[in-house]
Structure formats: structure tokens, C-alpha cells
Amino acid sequence: MFLFNYITWNPDPEIFSLGPLSVRYYGLFFAIAFLLGYYIMERMFKREAAPEQWLDKLFVYVVVATVIGARLGHVFFYGWDYYSQHPGEILAIWHGGLASHGGAIGILIAIYLFSKKVSKRSMLWTLDRLVVPVALAAVFIRSGNLMNSEIVGTVTDLPWGFRFLRASVENPELPRHPSQMYEALAYLVIFAFLMYLYWRTEARLRQGLLFGLFLTGVFTARFFIEFVKENQEAFEEGMALNMGQILSIPFVLAGLYFISRAMKKPPVRK
């Protein structure tokens, strides 16, 4: 028997401020995600004797692409009606508004450029390694959403429902699914699975396998969790599938394709 019927969630998303500047949990988690990602990739590169200078360049490519892609994804996928009338606010990233699907597209473009200009290796070689820390970064990003009381779930009577008192929804006092936690936990499991496959098996030798598993796992989880999330934009009301689900389907299909492709080809041992 549970000792509680709901959890009241009302943290200040700001940790502290210094004049006009403020440090928020979301930004802190974002920074931690990139630092941990750098450390994980550094270990991978050392294991495979890849040039260290590649990593520094890859880090810059991915950071810039993630931020720009996630912002433009939000602008075009979720808020074009508004931003088309207020183009000056497209760059106002400090006002919030990032979309993970846009970030994913940005990273793919960055890896294409990195592979062509820097590593001269297949995109899949880089992607198979990069998706491991990216899965962990997704955990921190959704944790940041939790601290911001955003991307909240629908109303629920489950005993672990959260009352998101700071959320911009009708009746914030009603218990809701902590959908950010659902996603964070799903991504944590995916991260652990990919880490195991990379370090304990020969999955890394099958080009595209880890990348395909990442795409399929992350976006399948995202697709189903969307059913218990409030729609982010008004235009999604009445849609059979919301924008997050529609955008997830191509990524899932692409993941299944890369898994099938990787399993049909022999391991690449050089």
C-alpha cells in the first residue's frame, strides 16, 4: 500500500542568479551531459586508437548542431505560426523552446560534415559511438525538463502522480504523469544497454547496429510515452497522433533498417 496519493512538485528552476545572469538546473544538466559525453567518447577513442584531435572537433560539431537543430526544430515543428510573425525571436533561445527531433537532425548533419571534413570515415563509425553518450544526455535533458515543470503528463490517479504547481497547464494542482521521468528512465536503460553492447560484445564492429538500436529504442519509447503527455501546442488537439509521435515514426523505421542492415553484413574489424 502506498503512503502517498501524489507528489507536490514546485522547485524553483533557477539555482541562483548573478545580476542579470542566472544559473538554472536545465542549463547545468545540459552542461553535465556534454562533459560526461566527452569523457565517454574519450575512452572509446583511446580504446580504438583514434586521433585525439578528432574528439575536440567532434565535440564542437555536436554541441553547435544540437543547440541549433533543437531550436530550429521547435521553431518549425511546433511554433512556426508564431515565429513566422516574430522572426526576431527565433534566436531567443534563452526564452526556452528546444525540440529533440530537431536536435537529432542537427547531429546527423554535423556527423556528415565531421566524417567528410575530419575523420574521413563512415558516418556510421562515428554514430555507433556517439549514440551511447547521447542516450545519457537525453536522461539529463529530461531531468532538466522535470526541474522546469515542463513537458508534463496528463492527469492521472496513479499514486506517483505529480502536482506540477509551476506548469503552464489548466488545473496544475491535479496529479499528472511525470512523463519526463518516464522518458529519463527509458533513456537510462537504453544507455546502459548500449554501454554493455559496446564494451562487452562485438556489436561495435557491425556498422550501424548501435545507431539503429538507439534510434529504435529512444523513439519507440518517445512514441508511447507521448500518449500520457499533454500536447505541447494547441494545433495538436484533436490529432490522432501528436507531432512528437509523427516525427518519431521515421526515426524508428530508420533504426529498424540499420539494425537489419548491420546484421546482414559481416563485422568490420579495421
C-alpha positions as CSV (number, residue, x, y, z in Angstrom):
1,M,0.0,0.0,0.0
2,F,1.4,3.4,-1.0
3,L,1.9,6.0,1.8
4,F,1.0,8.9,-0.6
5,N,-1.5,9.7,-3.2
6,Y,0.5,12.2,-5.2
7,I,3.7,14.3,-5.1
8,T,3.7,18.0,-4.9
9,W,6.3,19.3,-7.3
10,N,7.2,23.0,-7.0
11,P,11.0,23.6,-7.3
12,D,12.4,26.8,-8.5
13,P,14.1,26.1,-11.8
14,E,16.7,28.7,-11.1
15,I,19.6,27.6,-8.8
16,F,21.0,31.1,-8.2
17,S,21.4,34.4,-10.1
18,L,24.3,36.9,-10.5
19,G,22.8,40.2,-11.6
20,P,21.1,39.7,-14.9
21,L,22.6,36.2,-15.3
22,S,21.0,33.1,-13.8
23,V,22.1,29.5,-13.4
24,R,19.2,27.1,-14.0
25,Y,19.0,23.3,-13.4
26,Y,18.3,22.8,-17.1
27,G,21.5,24.5,-18.2
28,L,23.5,22.8,-15.5
29,F,22.2,19.4,-16.6
30,F,22.9,20.2,-20.2
31,A,26.5,21.1,-19.4
32,I,27.0,17.9,-17.3
33,A,25.6,15.8,-20.2
34,F,28.1,17.2,-22.6
35,L,31.0,16.8,-20.2
36,L,30.1,13.2,-19.4
37,G,29.6,12.6,-23.1
38,Y,33.1,13.9,-23.8
39,Y,34.6,11.6,-21.2
40,I,32.8,8.5,-22.6
41,M,33.8,9.3,-26.1
42,E,37.4,9.9,-25.0
43,R,37.6,6.4,-23.5
44,M,36.2,5.0,-26.8
45,F,38.6,6.8,-28.9
46,K,41.6,5.7,-26.7
47,R,40.4,2.1,-27.0
48,E,40.3,2.3,-30.7
49,A,43.4,4.4,-31.1
50,A,41.5,7.2,-32.9
51,P,43.3,10.6,-33.1
52,E,42.6,12.7,-30.0
53,Q,42.2,15.8,-32.1
54,W,39.1,14.3,-33.7
55,L,37.3,14.3,-30.4
56,D,37.8,18.0,-29.8
57,K,36.4,18.8,-33.3
58,L,33.6,16.3,-32.9
59,F,32.6,17.9,-29.5
60,V,32.3,21.4,-31.2
61,Y,30.4,20.0,-34.1
62,V,27.9,18.2,-31.9
63,V,27.4,21.0,-29.3
64,V,26.7,23.6,-32.0
65,A,24.5,21.2,-34.1
66,T,22.5,20.1,-31.1
67,V,21.6,23.6,-30.0
68,I,20.9,25.0,-33.4
69,G,19.0,21.9,-34.6
70,A,16.9,21.6,-31.4
71,R,16.0,25.3,-31.6
72,L,15.1,25.2,-35.3
73,G,13.1,22.0,-34.7
74,H,11.0,23.8,-32.1
75,V,10.5,26.8,-34.4
76,F,9.5,24.8,-37.5
77,F,7.8,21.7,-36.0
78,Y,5.9,23.3,-33.1
79,G,5.9,27.1,-33.3
80,W,6.0,28.3,-36.9
81,D,2.7,30.1,-36.7
82,Y,4.2,32.3,-34.0
83,Y,7.8,32.6,-35.2
84,S,6.8,33.4,-38.8
85,Q,5.2,36.5,-37.3
86,H,8.1,37.2,-34.9
87,P,11.3,36.2,-36.7
88,G,13.4,38.2,-34.4
89,E,12.6,35.7,-31.6
90,I,13.9,32.7,-33.4
91,L,17.3,33.2,-31.9
92,A,16.0,34.0,-28.4
93,I,16.9,30.5,-27.1
94,W,17.0,31.8,-23.5
95,H,13.2,32.1,-23.7
96,G,13.0,28.3,-24.0
97,G,11.9,26.1,-26.8
98,L,14.0,23.1,-27.9
99,A,12.8,20.0,-29.8
100,S,14.7,16.7,-29.5
101,H,13.8,15.7,-33.1
102,G,15.4,18.8,-34.4
103,G,18.4,18.2,-32.3
104,A,18.7,14.7,-33.8
105,I,18.6,16.0,-37.3
106,G,21.2,18.6,-36.4
107,I,23.5,15.9,-35.0
108,L,23.1,13.8,-38.2
109,I,24.1,16.8,-40.3
110,A,27.1,17.5,-38.0
111,I,28.3,13.9,-38.2
112,Y,28.1,14.0,-42.0
113,L,30.3,17.1,-42.1
114,F,32.6,15.7,-39.5
115,S,33.0,12.5,-41.5
116,K,33.7,14.3,-44.7
117,K,36.0,17.0,-43.4
118,V,37.7,15.4,-40.4
119,S,37.7,11.7,-39.8
120,K,37.3,10.6,-43.5
121,R,35.5,7.5,-42.0
122,S,31.9,6.3,-42.5
123,M,29.3,8.3,-40.7
124,L,28.1,5.0,-39.1
125,W,31.5,4.6,-37.4
126,T,31.0,7.9,-35.6
127,L,27.3,7.4,-35.0
128,D,27.7,4.0,-33.4
129,R,29.9,5.5,-30.8
130,L,28.2,8.9,-30.3
131,V,24.8,7.5,-29.6
132,V,26.0,6.0,-26.4
133,P,26.7,9.3,-24.6
134,V,23.7,10.9,-26.5
135,A,21.4,8.4,-24.7
136,L,22.8,9.5,-21.4
137,A,22.5,13.2,-22.4
138,A,18.8,12.6,-23.1
139,V,18.4,11.4,-19.4
140,F,19.8,14.8,-18.2
141,I,17.8,16.8,-20.6
142,R,14.5,15.2,-19.5
143,S,15.6,15.7,-15.9
144,G,16.1,19.4,-16.7
145,N,12.5,19.4,-18.1
146,L,11.3,18.0,-14.8
147,M,13.0,20.8,-12.8
148,N,11.4,23.3,-15.2
149,S,8.0,21.7,-14.6
150,E,7.5,21.5,-18.4
151,I,6.5,18.7,-20.9
152,V,4.2,17.4,-18.2
153,G,1.9,14.4,-18.4
154,T,-1.8,14.1,-18.5
155,V,-4.0,13.9,-15.4
156,T,-3.7,10.6,-13.5
157,D,-5.0,8.9,-10.4
158,L,-1.8,6.8,-10.0
159,P,-0.1,7.1,-6.6
160,W,3.1,8.5,-8.1
161,G,1.3,11.4,-9.9
162,F,3.0,14.8,-9.6
163,R,1.2,18.0,-8.9
164,F,3.2,20.4,-11.1
165,L,2.3,23.7,-9.5
166,R,4.5,25.7,-11.8
167,A,3.4,24.1,-15.0
168,S,1.6,26.2,-17.7
169,V,-1.5,23.9,-17.9
170,E,-5.1,24.1,-16.8
171,N,-5.6,22.9,-13.2
172,P,-1.9,22.5,-12.3
173,E,-3.0,21.3,-8.8
174,L,-4.2,18.0,-10.3
175,P,-1.8,15.0,-10.2
176,R,-0.2,14.2,-13.6
177,H,2.0,11.6,-15.1
178,P,5.7,12.5,-14.5
179,S,6.3,11.9,-18.2
180,Q,9.8,13.5,-18.0
181,M,10.8,10.8,-15.5
182,Y,9.3,8.1,-17.7
183,E,11.4,9.2,-20.6
184,A,14.5,9.7,-18.5
185,L,14.3,6.2,-17.1
186,A,13.7,4.7,-20.5
187,Y,16.8,6.5,-21.9
188,L,18.8,5.4,-18.9
189,V,18.0,1.8,-19.7
190,I,18.9,2.3,-23.3
191,F,22.2,4.0,-22.3
192,A,23.1,1.1,-20.1
193,F,22.2,-1.4,-22.8
194,L,24.3,0.4,-25.4
195,M,27.3,0.7,-23.0
196,Y,27.1,-3.1,-22.4
197,L,27.0,-3.8,-26.1
198,Y,29.9,-1.5,-26.9
199,W,32.3,-2.6,-24.1
200,R,31.3,-6.3,-23.6
201,T,30.4,-7.5,-27.1
202,E,31.4,-7.1,-30.7
203,A,28.3,-5.0,-31.6
204,R,30.6,-2.0,-32.3
205,L,32.1,-4.0,-35.2
206,R,28.7,-4.2,-37.0
207,Q,28.4,-0.8,-38.5
208,G,25.1,0.8,-37.9
209,L,23.9,-1.7,-35.2
210,L,24.3,0.5,-32.2
211,F,23.0,3.5,-34.1
212,G,19.9,1.5,-35.2
213,L,19.3,0.2,-31.7
214,F,19.5,3.8,-30.4
215,L,17.0,5.1,-32.9
216,T,14.6,2.3,-32.4
217,G,14.8,2.3,-28.6
218,V,14.7,6.0,-28.0
219,F,11.9,6.9,-30.5
220,T,9.8,3.9,-29.7
221,A,9.8,5.0,-26.0
222,R,9.1,8.5,-27.1
223,F,6.2,7.4,-29.3
224,F,4.4,5.5,-26.5
225,I,5.1,8.0,-23.7
226,E,3.5,10.7,-25.8
227,F,0.2,9.1,-25.1
228,V,0.4,10.2,-21.4
229,K,1.8,13.7,-22.2
230,E,0.0,16.9,-22.6
231,N,0.2,18.3,-26.1
232,Q,2.8,21.0,-26.4
233,E,1.0,23.1,-28.9
234,A,-2.7,23.9,-29.5
235,F,-2.7,22.7,-33.1
236,E,-2.1,19.1,-31.8
237,E,-5.5,19.0,-30.1
238,G,-7.8,16.6,-32.0
239,M,-4.9,14.9,-33.9
240,A,-4.9,11.1,-33.7
241,L,-1.1,11.2,-33.2
242,N,0.7,14.4,-31.9
243,M,3.7,16.0,-33.6
244,G,6.2,14.2,-31.3
245,Q,4.7,10.8,-32.4
246,I,4.6,11.7,-36.1
247,L,8.2,12.8,-36.0
248,S,9.3,9.6,-34.1
249,I,7.9,7.2,-36.7
250,P,10.6,7.9,-39.4
251,F,13.4,7.5,-36.8
252,V,12.0,4.2,-35.6
253,L,11.8,2.9,-39.2
254,A,15.3,4.1,-39.9
255,G,16.5,2.3,-36.8
256,L,15.0,-1.0,-37.9
257,Y,16.6,-0.6,-41.3
258,F,20.1,0.0,-39.8
259,I,19.7,-3.0,-37.4
260,S,18.7,-5.3,-40.3
261,R,21.5,-3.9,-42.5
262,A,24.1,-4.4,-39.8
263,M,23.1,-8.0,-39.0
264,K,23.3,-9.0,-42.7
265,K,26.8,-7.7,-43.2
266,P,30.0,-9.2,-41.7
267,P,31.7,-7.3,-38.8
268,V,34.2,-4.6,-39.8
269,R,37.4,-5.3,-37.9
270,K,39.6,-2.5,-39.0
